[in-house]
Amino acid sequence: MSELTQCNYCSLQQYEREAKKKNMKVHLITNKHGGIDVYITPKKEKPDTRTDPKTGNNLSPYWRSWFMELSDHCVC
C-alpha cells in the first residue's frame, strides 16, 4: 500500500462519519466475485446491488467502493 493511501479500515470509518452526518447508512455486501462492496443509502432503503452483465460494473447510485479485504483495525 502506498504511504499516501488510506487503508480500507480508515476509508470505511470515513464513509461511516459521512453517512452519519447525512442520516444515511453504510452497507457492506460480499461481492459475488470476491471482496466487499460498500453502499451508502438512506436509512430505510436497501442497496441496489445490480451490475452490468457485460462489464460487471455496479449500477447503483449508492455504491461507493470495493474492498479486496477489510481489516478490523487500522493498517495505514
N, C-alpha and C positions, 0 to 999 in steps of 0.2 A: 504494500500500500504506500502511496505517496505521502510524504510528510505534510503536504498541503491539502490532503483529502481527509474528511471526517470518516470515522468508521461507521458501519451500519447501525450500531447501537446508538451512537450520538445523533445520527441522522434521524432515527426513529424518535428519540427524545425531542428533537426539534419539531418533527411533524406533530407529536402529541401536544406540545406547547401551542403551536399554531392552531390546531384543531380546537383546543380548549378555549382560546380567545374568540373563535368564531362559532362556538357552541356546536361543534361537529364531533364526529367520532372517527378514530383510526381503526381500520380493519386489517388484519394480517391473514392472508389466504395463501395456502400452499399452491404453487403453480403446478399444473399437470406435467410440465416439462422439467420440473425441479426448481428449487428456490422458493422465495416468498414474495408475493405481490402485496404492495401497500396501497390501500384505498383510504380516502378521507371523504366521508359522506355526512349529510345532515343526520342528526342523532337517530331519527326514526326510520331512516332509509337504509335498505340493504345495498351493498355494492353490486354493480353490474359487471359481471366477470366475462362478458363476451369478448372473443378475439376474432380477428380477421382470419378466415380459414386459409387464405393464400399466403399471407405474410406472418401470421401469428401475433401481429401487433394487437395490443389491448385497445378496445373500442370505447371503454368507459371514460367519461369526462372526470370521474372521481379517482382514476388511477394516478398514483404519484410516483411509485418507484418499484424496482425489483431488487431484491437482495439475494445473492447467491447463498449466503449464510448470515445468521443473526446471533451474535453472542449475547450472553446475559450480563455483560459488563463492558465498559469502555476498553478498546484496544488501540486507541489512537497513538 
